[in-house]
Amino acid sequence: MPIIVKSRDEIGLMREAGRILAETLEIIVSHVRPGVIEKELDEIARREFKKRGVIATFLNYGQPPYPATICVSVNDEIVHGIPGPRVLAEGDIVSLDFGVSVDGYHGDSAVTVPVGQISEDAERLLRVSQQSLDDAMEVMKPGARLSDLGSAVQRTAEGAGFSVVREFAGHGIGRALHEPPWIPNFGEPGRGPRLLPGMVFAVEPMLTAGRPEVRMLDDEWTAVTADGSLAAHFEHTILVTENGSETLTRIAGSH
């Protein structure tokens, strides 16, 4: 299927969705500390979305229907962790992943943050994971090839001794949360379609401190590292512009 190029009006709605996500994520992150219950973070997101009059994209998404507003994935949980009664502890790392829609157009974002003081190894995983996303965004410009994004992620991640998860990938986004194309976080550069202004992608590297293999939990949503190693996940919704790219889910001056 072709990659959908968005109109100016569609981009405006996605820009609004991205702004709301960025503001809400900042609020949620400010509540991450030892002793906080995962479910409390989900309740904050629900409250903020209701206040802003937007629809939580993840709630009731897929089969089985996802039961929460945000994904909260801790330590060896890579993605799609369901927030419940677990209490966050000093030294944990926690991934927060969520989306909203504004008048039917979506934004999608994720970040992994420390809970209190974390180990040097965990801090390095977070730093490199964030850098891998930054490096993918750096090559995202008109005329680049789609595979250049995943190649940039892989080069940064594996160059630092981390692994890239293969089972999950970035994607196009717009009127649907998941649109073509599938954007793996690995591969050779210079392949696939050329990027054009108006294309919008959710780019989301997922790195592990150990092996890249994934295991699914019985809830049919939570993906964990098969070897129990730490995992980190960062994501932005990004627009290809005439001169480069615009990160729709970022507050000015922040990651």
ABEGO torsion letter per residue (X at the ends): XBBBBBBAAAAAAAAAAAAAAAAAAAAAAAABBBGBBAAAAAAAAAAAAAAAGBBBAABGBEOBBBABABBBBBEABABGBBBBABBBBBGBBBBBBBBBBBGGBBBBBBBBBBBEBBBAAAAAAAAAAAAAAAAAAAABBBGBBAAAAAAAAAAAAAAAGBBBBAABBBBBBEABABBOBBBBABEBBGBEBBBBBGBBBBBBBBBBABBABBBBBAAGABBBBAAGBBBBBBBBBBBBBAAEBBBAABBBGBX
